Amino acid sequence: MRRALLLAVLAAVVAPGPASAQPEFKARVKVIEVEAEADDKKEGDEDKSEDDDGDKKPPPKPPPIIRALVDIDIPGLTAEKFELRDVADETLAIDAESVVTFNESDEPMALVVLVQGNFRWMGNEQYSDPEDPETGAIYPGAHAGLGAALDALSKAGPDNSRAALLIYTDGKVIAKKPMGSARELGAASLGAQTEYKEYISKPLVVGLTEAWSLLSNEPNSRRVLVVIGDGNDDNADIAAALRKVITDLEKAEVEV
């Protein structure tokens, strides 16, 4: 398999008018896969072609199949509105035969959802009694809305997508859902709000490092990291550590 960067030119019709008035949107293609098309020649078939000297010529190679992954969101684009051009020579252009959305594709996705797990962030309103004088402060938290968010994320990729749910708190990372089928991610993966009532700290860098490590084991997938938290870490001086893990994520081409 050979990979190269091309430029995708999208001629999208955004308003009625002559073809010359239609704008072009250019987006750099993230990945191009050039695959040899399957040869329909059956085993035992003999190639009768010969060159000028009477020697048998090798069978002609079938044309390649080019798969372009374009990161752009313009509704209503159909195949005839896509054209691939080589950045080195834009006179070389290839019309698209078909276009599918990411969810309809067979491109694997590896998703890590990283959630801050201390009780003040998750909240305690679901199990605290406001009439009890010993209850203390009541914190409406993120837990109430996380279930629906996880249900939506479970359907964010193609059927072969994989996902994990990680909780970072108290100096560690808890795998509430290990990496596996994304369709199994959901509200049930999170558990009840009471499961977080003893957690106090929020080690963001520890969580990011574990997420990067997990996604590093998915080299053949589109890697996505979703972080849900307030963006703070218990340690005040995390600049260097945070910069390192962000650099690691960027090098691994993780979408955050």
N, C-alpha and C positions, 0 to 999 in steps of 0.2 A: 504494500500500500504506500502510495506517495502522497505527501501533503504539501500544499503550497498556499500562500495568501493571494487572494484575488480581490477585486473590488466588485461589489454587487451594486448595480444601478437599478433603482426601482422607479419606473415611470408610473406614478399613481394618478388616477383621474380624481381630482378633488372638486371639480366644478365643471359644468357644461361648457363646451367650447371646442374649437378646432384642435386637432392633434398637436399642432405646433405650440399651442398654448398650455399643454399639459406639463406640469413641472416634473423634474427628475429629482429623486431623493437618493443620495449616495450613502452607502453604509459599508464599512470594511467587514468582510466576512471573517468570522473567528476561526473557522476550520473548513478546509476543503478536503474531502476524501476522494481520491481518484482510484476507482476500482475497475479491474478488468471485467468486462461483461462475460457472462458464461458462454462458452463455445458450445453450440448445439450439435457439433460433429460427434457422431457416435463412434464408439470404439470399434476398430476394424475397418472403418471407412478409409479408403485410399485417396490421397490427393493426386489428381491426374495432371495438375498444372506443371509446366516445365518452362525453364528460361530459354534464352536464345541458343545455348549450347546443348540443349536436350537434357540438362540436369533438372531433377525435381526441385521445385521451389517450396520453401516452407509455407504452410497454410497462412493466409492473411489473418492478422490479429483482429478480433472484434473491437469495435469502438469502445472507449472507456465510459464508465458511468461516473459522473461527477456529482457528489453530494455536498451542498453548500449549507452551512449553518449561519443564518443571518440574524443578528440581534437588532431587530427593529420592529416597531409595533404600529402598523398602519392598517386599520380595518379594511376589508374588502379587496385585498390584493389577490389576484389570480395569476396563474402561471404565465399568461401572455404578457404580464406587466413586469416580469423579472428578466434581467439580462445580466450575465456575468462578463466582466471585462478584466483583462490582465492589467495590473497597475503599471507594468512596464511598457505595455503596448495596447492602448485602449481601442485600437482598430480590430483587435481580436475579441470578438463577442460571441457568446453562446446563449441562445434562448432557452428558457426553462421548459421542461416537459410537464412537470407537475410541482405543486407546492402543497405542503402540509404544515399545520401548526405544530408547535412543540409537543403538545399533548397527544397529537395524532401520530407522532413519529415513533421510531423504534430506538431513539437515542436514550440510553440509560441515564437516569439522574440519581445522584446520591445527595440526600438532604440531611443536615443536622440542625435540629431546633434546640438552641441553647437558652435555657430559662433561668433567671435569677430566682433562688429558692428560699430566701430568708422570709420570716413570717410577716414582717412589715410590708414587704413587696407583695407577697401572696395574699395577705389579708387574714383577718380572724373574725370577720363579721358573720360568717356562716355558722360558727359554733359558739360565739360569745354571747352571753346574756347581758343585755344592757341594764337590766334591773338588779343584777347581782353586784353589790358594792365591791366585791373582791375581783371583779373582772378586769378592771384597769382600762387602759385606752383601747378603743376599738378602731381597727384599721380596715376600711374597705379596700380590698386588694385586687390584684390582676387576675387572681384565680378564676373569678366568675366569668370572665370573657375568654379565657385561654382555651376552654374546651371547643368552642365553635371555631376558633382560629386553627387549632390542630386538625379538626375535621376538614377544614378547607385546604390546609396544606397537604393533607393526605392525598388529595386529588389534583395537586398542582403539576404533576408530571405524567409521563406515559405509564402504561400498565406495568412495565418492568422496573419502575422506580423503587429505590430503597430509601429508608429514612430511619433516623434515631432521635430520641428525645433525651437530652442531657440536662440535669439540674446542677447548677454550681452554688454551693453553700458550705459553710463551716469548713473551709480549707480543702474541700474535695469536690469531686464530680460524681453524681449519682445517675446511672443509666436507667432511667425509668422505662425506656424502650430501647433495647439494643438494636444495632443496625440490622434491618430486615425489610420485608415488604412495606412500602409506604402506605399501602391500603390498610395496614394494621395500626397505623398511627391515628390517635383520636383522643377524645375527652377521657376515655377510660385509661389511657396511658398515663395521664397526669395524676390520677388518684384524687382522694378527697382533700379538702383544704386543711383538715386536721393533721394530715401527714407532714405538714410543714411548720407546725406550731413551735417546735423546739429549735428550729434553725434561726441563727442570728446573723451570720456573716455573709458576705457576697464577694468571693474571690474571682473577679471577672477574668483576670489574666490566666488563672488556673483553668477556668472553663474554656477560654479561647484556645489554650494550648492543647487541651484534650480533644476539642473539636477538630483542630488542625490535624492531630495525630490520627483521628478516626477517618477523616476525609482523605488522608494520604494513602490509606489502604484501598481507595476506590479510584485508581488512576485512569480507568477507561470510561468514567462517567462524567457527566456534567455535574460539577460539585457546587452545592449551594449551602450557605450557612445563614440561618435566621437567628438573630440574637434578640431576646426579649428581656429587658431589664432597664434600670435607670442609668446605665453607662458608667457607674462608679465602682470602685474597688475599695476594699477595706484598707489596703495599704496606700498611704499618701504618695509615696515615690514609686510610681509604676511606669513612668515615661519610657525608660529604656526597655523594660520587659514588654510593654504594650507595643512599642515600635517594632520589636523583634518578631512578635507573633503576627502582627499585621503584615510585616514583610514576608513572613513564611506563607501566610494565606495568599498573598498576591502572587508569589512565585508559583504556588500550586494552582493558580488560576481559579481560586475559590470565589464564587460570587457571594458577596456579603450584603 
